[in-house]
Amino acid sequence: MFSKTCQYGIRAAIFIACESLRGNRVSLEKVSLKILSPEAFTAKILQKLVKNKIIRSVKGPGGGFEADLTRLPAISLRHIVEALDGEGLTKCSLGLNECSDTYPCPFHHSYKPVKDKLIQLLNKTTLGDLAGTFDGGETFLKL
């Protein structure tokens, strides 16, 4: 459903948030190993997450990636998805340039309720929620 970039990005954000809750910064190498992603690919993903203020990068000795703990409850999963996959959530599911309620594609009316529900779920699910279930041992990040 989400691109590989987005899947790895969500996993990275969750892992970094959990480590930040424990008071740790994490290196690119550690994130890459934890989410099972090539290091160069992970670096590009983390760059986008930093640019969109989902995580922070701290340079120098003791540096690495961390989450702003005060923002965890405010960062929605939609924010992460849009940072990595762009505005794909609001585009036509068949990829048409022109698709709306008044000028629908053949799949529009069937897919619109599903898409609206997905957007609602992404809006209400926060990075804090996801980090909490992972940190509590209720969920996993490895295949």
C-alpha positions as CSV (number, residue, x, y, z in Angstrom):
1,M,0.0,0.0,0.0
2,F,2.8,2.4,0.9
3,S,6.0,2.7,-1.1
4,K,9.1,1.0,0.2
5,T,10.5,4.4,1.1
6,C,7.4,5.1,3.2
7,Q,7.5,1.7,4.8
8,Y,11.1,2.1,5.8
9,G,10.6,5.7,6.9
10,I,7.7,4.8,9.2
11,R,9.8,2.0,10.7
12,A,12.8,4.3,11.2
13,A,10.7,7.0,12.8
14,I,9.2,4.5,15.3
15,F,12.6,3.1,16.1
16,I,14.1,6.6,16.6
17,A,11.2,7.7,18.7
18,C,11.5,4.7,21.0
19,E,15.3,5.2,21.4
20,S,14.6,8.9,22.1
21,L,12.1,7.9,24.8
22,R,15.0,5.9,26.4
23,G,17.3,8.9,26.2
24,N,19.3,7.6,23.3
25,R,20.4,9.0,19.9
26,V,20.9,6.5,17.2
27,S,23.4,6.3,14.3
28,L,22.5,5.8,10.7
29,E,24.1,2.4,10.8
30,K,22.0,1.3,13.8
31,V,18.7,2.6,12.2
32,S,19.6,0.8,8.9
33,L,20.3,-2.5,10.7
34,K,17.1,-2.3,12.8
35,I,14.8,-1.6,9.9
36,L,16.6,-3.9,7.5
37,S,17.2,-1.2,4.9
38,P,20.4,-0.5,2.9
39,E,22.4,2.3,4.6
40,A,22.5,4.7,1.6
41,F,18.7,4.3,1.1
42,T,18.1,4.8,4.9
43,A,20.2,8.0,4.8
44,K,18.0,9.5,2.1
45,I,14.9,8.6,4.0
46,L,16.2,10.1,7.3
47,Q,17.2,13.2,5.4
48,K,13.5,13.7,4.3
49,L,12.3,13.0,7.9
50,V,14.7,15.6,9.2
51,K,13.7,18.1,6.5
52,N,10.0,17.7,7.5
53,K,10.8,18.0,11.2
54,I,9.7,14.5,12.1
55,I,13.1,13.7,13.6
56,R,16.3,15.6,14.3
57,S,19.9,15.1,13.3
58,V,22.6,16.0,15.8
59,K,26.1,16.3,14.5
60,G,29.4,15.7,16.2
61,P,30.5,13.3,18.9
62,G,27.5,11.7,20.6
63,G,25.4,12.8,17.7
64,G,22.9,10.8,15.7
65,F,19.1,10.9,15.1
66,E,16.5,11.6,17.7
67,A,12.9,12.6,18.1
68,D,11.6,15.7,19.7
69,L,9.7,14.1,22.6
70,T,7.4,17.1,23.0
71,R,6.2,16.7,19.4
72,L,5.6,12.9,19.4
73,P,1.9,13.3,20.2
74,A,1.5,15.9,17.4
75,I,3.2,14.0,14.5
76,S,0.6,12.1,12.7
77,L,1.2,9.1,10.5
78,R,-0.2,11.1,7.6
79,H,2.6,13.7,8.2
80,I,5.2,10.9,7.8
81,V,3.5,9.4,4.7
82,E,3.2,12.8,3.0
83,A,6.8,13.7,3.9
84,L,8.0,10.5,2.1
85,D,5.3,9.8,-0.6
86,G,4.1,13.3,-1.3
87,E,0.4,14.1,-1.7
88,G,-0.4,10.6,-3.1
89,L,-3.2,10.1,-0.6
90,T,-5.3,12.8,-2.2
91,K,-4.7,11.9,-5.8
92,C,-6.8,9.7,-8.1
93,S,-6.3,6.0,-7.3
94,L,-6.0,5.3,-11.1
95,G,-3.4,8.1,-11.5
96,L,-5.7,10.4,-13.6
97,N,-5.0,14.1,-13.4
98,E,-8.6,15.0,-13.4
99,C,-10.7,13.1,-10.9
100,S,-13.3,14.4,-8.5
101,D,-16.9,13.9,-7.3
102,T,-18.2,15.8,-10.3
103,Y,-15.7,14.3,-12.8
104,P,-15.0,10.8,-11.4
105,C,-12.7,8.1,-12.7
106,P,-14.4,4.6,-13.0
107,F,-13.1,3.6,-9.6
108,H,-13.7,6.9,-7.8
109,H,-17.0,6.3,-6.0
110,S,-16.0,2.8,-4.9
111,Y,-12.6,3.9,-3.6
112,K,-13.4,7.3,-2.1
113,P,-15.0,5.9,1.2
114,V,-12.0,3.6,1.7
115,K,-9.5,6.5,1.0
116,D,-11.4,8.8,3.4
117,K,-11.3,6.2,6.1
118,L,-7.6,5.6,5.5
119,I,-6.9,9.4,5.7
120,Q,-8.9,9.6,8.9
121,L,-6.9,6.7,10.4
122,L,-3.5,8.3,9.4
123,N,-4.6,11.6,10.8
124,K,-5.5,10.2,14.2
125,T,-2.6,7.8,14.6
126,T,0.5,9.5,16.0
127,L,4.2,8.7,16.1
128,G,3.8,8.6,19.9
129,D,1.0,6.0,19.6
130,L,3.2,3.8,17.4
131,A,6.3,4.2,19.5
132,G,4.3,3.3,22.6
133,T,3.1,0.0,21.2
134,F,6.6,-0.9,20.0
135,D,8.3,0.1,23.2
136,G,5.8,-1.8,25.2
137,G,6.5,-5.0,23.3
138,E,3.1,-5.2,21.7
139,T,4.4,-4.7,18.2
140,F,7.6,-5.5,16.1
141,L,9.7,-3.9,13.4
142,K,11.5,-6.9,12.0
143,L,10.1,-9.4,9.5
